[in-house]
Amino acid sequence: MKKIAVAFTLLSCFSFTKAHAQHVPPPCNDYERTLEAMRTADQALRHRIGELTRFPQADAMTIKKVTGHIILVDRTNTAKLVSLVKQCGWPRPKIHGEKAVDYAWLIAQHADMNQTAQRTFLKHLKQAVDSGDSPAYTYAFLADRIALNEGKPQQYGTQVENKTECDVVIVPLDDYAKADARRKTVGWPSLKDYVFLLTKHLKEKGCPAPHVAIGTELPPPLYR
């Protein structure tokens, strides 16, 4: 009698769990909110590291600890986005929400430690741009990011190195004439005009003698 009661209890629990699971909406129904939570974790830590590095006396151990948390969040977010894209496809504004597209793009930008996933995201992003579901700049930024991760020159000129607050170097490009043509398709100014605008911006920020140039040497890969 006792064994029958235990079996009945287990069966009841199983039936409830199964019935309950059927009422839990799939992740695609909550795509935008899930991506927003992932973005919030991403940005909170990066804002924290930005605050710390503004001060010369910032504790090196604290910076190292926050950087470690950033790496962990990036890896977690990348794996989660891979799973979401497999289940739901790349987010589309009319289906998943206007902000979902930007959230997914930001997470893809920071997927530097998984180049296979980042390359897959780029393919999805290209299709999204071609279909009008994502702004052209999202593809440009991610394409340049991947190029740097692979030790190659960038194509659009989106990636810069801040040597100091008043010294900015645009990472080398593969072909300057082609880069200007690509930038035009995105609606951006030429590289020459971009240098001028960056210089003007730094002056407005208070830099007495800002320096903006196009670099000649590739920086180390972005991934850690």
DRENTI-976935 format. One record per residue (C-alpha): residue in three letters; residue number from 1; x negated, y, z. Coordinates in steps of 0.5 Angstrom, whole numbers, plus 2048, in hexadecimal, padded with zeros to 3 digits. Each point is the difference from the previous one (the first is absolute). Layout:
BEGIN
ALA  NUM  X  Y  Z
...
END
This chain:
BEGIN
MET  1  800  800  800
LYS  2  7FA  805  802
LYS  3  7FD  7FE  7F9
ILE  4  806  802  7FC
ALA  5  801  807  804
VAL  6  7F9  802  7FE
ALA  7  801  7FE  7F9
PHE  8  806  804  800
THR  9  7FD  806  803
LEU  10  7FA  800  7FB
LEU  11  805  7FF  7FA
SER  12  804  806  802
CYS  13  7FA  804  801
PHE  14  7FE  7FE  7F9
SER  15  807  802  7FD
PHE  16  800  806  803
THR  17  7F9  802  7FE
LYS  18  802  7FE  7F9
ALA  19  806  804  800
HIS  20  7FD  806  803
ALA  21  7FA  800  7FA
GLN  22  805  800  7FB
HIS  23  803  807  802
VAL  24  7F9  803  801
PRO  25  7FF  804  7F9
PRO  26  7FA  7FE  7FC
PRO  27  7FA  805  800
CYS  28  802  803  7F9
ASN  29  806  803  804
ASP  30  7FB  804  804
TYR  31  7FA  801  7FC
GLU  32  800  808  801
ARG  33  800  800  807
THR  34  7FB  7FA  801
LEU  35  7FB  804  7FB
GLU  36  801  806  804
ALA  37  7FE  7FD  807
MET  38  7FA  7FD  7FC
ARG  39  7FE  807  7FE
THR  40  801  803  807
ALA  41  7FB  7FB  803
ASP  42  7FC  802  7FA
GLN  43  800  807  801
ALA  44  800  801  807
LEU  45  7F9  7FC  801
ARG  46  7FD  805  7FA
HIS  47  803  806  803
ARG  48  7FC  7FE  807
ILE  49  7FA  7FE  7FC
GLY  50  800  807  7FD
GLU  51  801  804  807
LEU  52  7FA  7FC  803
THR  53  7FB  802  7FA
ARG  54  802  807  800
PHE  55  7FC  801  806
PRO  56  7F8  7FE  801
GLN  57  801  7FE  807
ALA  58  805  7FA  7FE
ASP  59  7FE  7FA  803
ALA  60  7FD  7FB  7FB
MET  61  803  7FA  804
THR  62  807  803  800
ILE  63  7FF  801  7F8
LYS  64  7FE  7F9  7FF
LYS  65  806  7FD  804
VAL  66  805  804  7FC
THR  67  7FD  7FE  7F9
GLY  68  800  7F9  802
HIS  69  808  801  801
ILE  70  800  803  7FA
ILE  71  7FD  7FA  7FC
LEU  72  805  7FC  804
VAL  73  806  804  7FE
ASP  74  7FE  800  7F9
ARG  75  7FF  7F9  800
THR  76  807  7FE  803
ASN  77  803  805  7FB
THR  78  7FD  7FE  7FA
ALA  79  802  7F8  802
LYS  80  807  803  801
LEU  81  800  804  7FA
VAL  82  7FE  7FA  7FC
SER  83  806  7FC  803
LEU  84  805  805  7FF
VAL  85  7FE  801  7F9
LYS  86  801  7F8  7FE
GLN  87  807  800  803
CYS  88  802  807  7FE
GLY  89  7FC  802  7FA
TRP  90  7FD  807  800
PRO  91  804  805  804
ARG  92  805  804  7FB
PRO  93  803  807  802
LYS  94  807  7FF  7FE
ILE  95  800  7F9  804
HIS  96  7FC  800  806
GLY  97  7FF  808  801
GLU  98  7FD  806  7FD
LYS  99  7FA  800  806
ALA  100  7FF  7F8  7FF
VAL  101  7FC  801  7FA
ASP  102  7FB  805  803
TYR  103  800  7FC  806
ALA  104  7FE  7FA  7FC
TRP  105  7FB  804  7FC
LEU  106  7FC  803  807
ILE  107  800  7F9  802
ALA  108  7FD  7FD  7FA
GLN  109  7FB  806  800
HIS  110  7FD  7FD  807
ALA  111  800  7F9  7FE
ASP  112  7F8  801  7FE
MET  113  7FE  7F9  804
ASN  114  805  7FC  7FB
GLN  115  7FE  802  7F9
THR  116  804  7FA  7FD
ALA  117  806  803  804
GLN  118  7FE  807  7FE
ARG  119  7FF  7FE  7F8
THR  120  807  7FD  801
PHE  121  803  806  803
LEU  122  7FD  804  7FA
LYS  123  804  7FC  7FB
HIS  124  806  801  803
LEU  125  7FF  807  801
LYS  126  7FF  801  7F8
GLN  127  806  7FC  7FF
ALA  128  804  805  805
VAL  129  7FD  806  7FC
ASP  130  801  7FE  7F9
SER  131  808  7FF  802
GLY  132  800  806  804
ASP  133  801  7FD  807
SER  134  7F9  803  803
PRO  135  7FC  807  7FE
ALA  136  7FA  7FF  7FB
TYR  137  7FC  803  806
THR  138  801  7FA  804
TYR  139  7FD  7FB  7FB
ALA  140  7FA  805  7FF
PHE  141  7FE  800  807
LEU  142  800  7F9  801
ALA  143  7FC  7FF  7F9
ASP  144  7FB  804  803
ARG  145  800  7FD  806
ILE  146  7FF  7F9  7FE
ALA  147  7FA  803  7FB
LEU  148  7FC  802  806
ASN  149  802  7FA  804
GLU  150  7FD  7FC  7FA
GLY  151  7FA  804  7FF
LYS  152  802  804  7FA
PRO  153  801  807  7FE
GLN  154  807  803  801
GLN  155  805  802  7FA
TYR  156  804  805  802
GLY  157  7FC  804  806
THR  158  804  7FF  806
GLN  159  7FB  7FE  804
VAL  160  7FB  805  804
GLU  161  7FB  800  805
ASN  162  800  805  806
LYS  163  7F9  801  801
THR  164  802  805  805
GLU  165  806  804  800
CYS  166  7FD  805  7FB
ASP  167  7FC  7FB  7FC
VAL  168  805  7FC  7FB
VAL  169  7FD  7FB  7FB
ILE  170  805  7FD  7FB
VAL  171  7FE  7F9  7FF
PRO  172  7FD  7FE  7F9
LEU  173  804  7FF  7FA
ASP  174  800  7FB  7FB
ASP  175  801  805  7FA
TYR  176  801  807  801
ALA  177  804  802  7FA
LYS  178  804  7F9  801
ALA  179  801  802  807
ASP  180  803  807  7FE
ALA  181  805  7FD  7FB
ARG  182  802  7FB  805
ARG  183  801  806  805
LYS  184  804  803  7FB
THR  185  805  7FA  800
VAL  186  801  801  807
GLY  187  801  807  800
TRP  188  7FA  802  803
PRO  189  7FB  806  7FE
SER  190  7F9  7FE  7FD
LEU  191  7FA  7FE  804
LYS  192  7FD  807  7FF
ASP  193  806  803  803
TYR  194  801  7FC  805
VAL  195  7F9  802  803
PHE  196  802  807  7FF
LEU  197  806  7FF  804
LEU  198  7FD  7FB  806
THR  199  7FB  806  800
LYS  200  805  805  801
HIS  201  804  7FC  805
LEU  202  7F9  7FF  804
LYS  203  7FF  808  800
GLU  204  808  801  803
LYS  205  7FE  7FB  805
GLY  206  7FA  804  803
CYS  207  7FA  7FD  7FC
PRO  208  7FC  806  7FF
ALA  209  7FC  7FC  7FA
PRO  210  804  7FA  7FE
HIS  211  7FC  7FB  7FC
VAL  212  804  7FB  7FB
ALA  213  7FD  7FC  7FB
ILE  214  801  7FA  7FC
GLY  215  7FB  7FA  803
THR  216  7FB  7FC  7FC
GLU  217  7FF  7FA  805
LEU  218  806  7FB  802
PRO  219  801  800  807
PRO  220  800  7F9  804
PRO  221  807  7FC  7FF
LEU  222  806  802  804
TYR  223  801  7FA  803
ARG  224  7FD  7FE  806
END
